[in-house]
Amino acid sequence: MKKLLEKAKEARKTQRLRQLLDRAIDRVRDALAGAEPRLQPVPVRVKRRKG
């Protein structure tokens, strides 16, 4: 049971992090688009921890 709870907590955490990342990326894209419209997506590197 404890493992399940830990897993659920972890999932929520990663979900929240991903949401924040997405928002940040959107902001960066918007800022760049405001400066000069470019067609290439903004490269964003995300370090993934192997679990």
N, C-alpha and C positions, 0 to 999 in steps of 0.2 A: 504493500500500500504506500509506503513511504517513497519508494522509487517512482511510483506513478505520480505522486504529488510533485516530486522534484522535476519529473519530465514535463508536467503541465506548466510548472512555474517557468522552466527554461523556455518552453515553446512561447509562452506569453512574452517573455523578455525579448526573444529573437524577433517576434512579430513586431513589438514596439520599436525595436532598433531598426528593423527594415522599413517601418513606416516613417521614422524620422529621417532615415537615409533618403528615402524616396522624396520626401518633402524638400530636403536640402538640395538634392539633385535638380528638382524642378525649379527651385529658386535660382540655382546657378544657370540653368538653361535660359530662364526668363531674362536674367541679367545680361547674358551674352546676346540673346536675341534682341534686347533693347539697344545694345551698342551697335551691332550690325548683324542682320539676319544671315545665319549660316545653316547649311543643310545637314552637315555632319553632326551626329549626336556627340555630346560631351563625354570624353572617355573618363570613366570613374573607376578607380581601382579599389576593390574591396578585398581586404585580407580575410580569408576564411580559415577558421581554426578547424583542424581535423579532429573529429570527436569519436 
